[in-house]
Amino acid sequence: MGHTKRMIDLQGKKALVTGASRGIGEAIAVALDAAGAQVILNSRKREDIERVATQLSNDPQLLPADLATPGAGTALAEQVIAEHDGVDILVNNAGIAMRRTPNELSEADVDDVLNINVRGLIMLSVGLGDSMIERGGGSIINISSVAGLIGPLGRVAYSASKGAVDALTRALAADWGRFGIRVNSVAPGIITTDMWEESRQTVPGLIEKMEAGVSLRRWGASKDIADVVLFLASDMSSYVTGETIAVDGGMAKVRGGGEPEYKV
């Protein structure tokens, strides 16, 4: 018998992608749209998501909002329900990165990271929960980080926020599994996004040094993340929930740095 290739089909589905203005969020929006979903784009600035919308073909919608402010997650959920009757797929990608040595870290820094990376994410998800249940279930995909799985230097607050994302992913999966809502997280490793671009160009040897710690010996691309999000958004992952999938070239769990200590 011939093998029939399964294509991911999200026709008739609505998806909300936060932080969709560039990098990983943009790639996710493009992938979901290409699979047939109608994508609602969120970012702080309208003009940024207007640019992304020009690449999409299934009547993309724009909902600018800053998820760092108190009440913003709940307000965005209410707007999505009022204007679009909820969504079937939620990708919580909005977030900020932060590098601070422990002695540099202030309480304001901690608040900044946790407000958007954790509080905004939780309240948006919870705010959309009832409507997703009414729609017969759905898929929530939280973008966390390899920093939540390993102990990176100078990332105390950021790592705390991403570890929290992975933990709340499991807890939401427990609460909502009976209603047909799956909740998973994706933990990117080193990806060639704007966040790294300046460092890649100005820090001598950074690209090679980072690659040396990755088993696959390369940086990831935004598409690498989008492909796994697409899998989690689709019925191809219908029996997967509460998982954190590291898309990191083996960075978190594979000893890939250096050279073998034995002769082949």
Buried (B, 14 or more C-beta within 10 A) or exposed (E): EEEEEEEBEBEEBBBBBBBBBBBBBBBBBBBBBBBBBBBBBBBBEBEBBBBBBEEBEBEBBBBBBBBBEEEBBBBBBEBBBEEBEBBBBBBBBBBBBBEBEEEEBEEEBBEBBBBBBBBBBBBBBBBBBEBBBEBEBBBBBBBBBBBBBBEBEBBBBBBBBBBBBBBBBBEBBEEBBEBBBBBBBBBBBBBBBEBBEEEBEEEEEBBEEBBEBBBBEBBBBBBBBBBBBBBBBBEBBEEBBBBBBBBBBBBBEEEBEEEEEEEE
